[in-house]
Amino acid sequence: MNETTHYLYKIQPTRLAMVTEPTAEEAQIVSEHFHYLKELTEKGVMVLVGRTLNTDSSAFGIAIFKANSEAEAQAIMDNDPALQKGVMRSELYPFRIALLG
């Protein structure tokens, strides 16, 4: 039996300057991205969402969330407006929470 019920997706900007100087279009898309994740959080899907505060090429964000299958997890990630509209790229990982404060 597979115990993995959580997944993590890591996102990074496709244009590094977007982190500090987003265009109006990028800012709008990031707002849509935030609202998408907020809605999923309110529905109990997202467990934790956040980003690093650095602004160099190592900057990234993560979303840890619940899904019933890898296909469902992939769909949740793929429906993120920031990914659909190309301002961020992503990687999906099965994830197990070991400790939670």
Residue pairs with C-beta under 8 A, 6 or more apart in sequence:
3 96
4 94
4 95
4 96
5 66
5 67
5 68
6 47
6 64
6 65
6 66
6 67
6 94
6 95
6 96
6 97
7 64
7 65
7 66
7 67
7 70
7 73
7 76
7 77
7 92
7 93
7 94
7 95
8 62
8 63
8 64
8 65
8 92
8 93
8 95
9 62
9 63
9 65
9 73
9 77
9 80
9 90
9 91
9 92
9 93
10 60
10 61
10 62
10 90
10 91
10 93
11 60
11 61
11 62
11 63
11 80
11 82
11 83
11 88
11 89
11 90
12 59
12 60
12 61
12 88
12 89
12 90
13 19
13 59
13 87
13 88
14 86
14 87
14 88
14 89
15 26
15 87
16 56
16 57
16 59
18 26
18 30
18 87
19 55
19 59
20 55
22 30
26 87
29 81
29 82
29 85
29 87
30 82
30 87
32 81
32 82
32 85
33 80
33 81
33 82
33 87
33 88
36 79
36 80
36 81
37 46
37 49
37 63
37 80
40 46
40 65
40 76
41 49
44 66
45 65
45 66
45 67
45 76
46 63
46 64
46 65
47 64
47 65
47 66
47 97
48 62
48 63
48 64
49 61
49 62
49 63
49 64
50 61
50 62
51 59
51 60
51 61
51 62
52 58
52 59
52 60
52 61
61 88
63 77
64 95
64 97
65 73
65 76
67 73
67 76
70 92
70 94
73 92
73 94
74 92
77 83
77 90
77 92
78 84
80 88
80 90
82 88
83 89
83 90
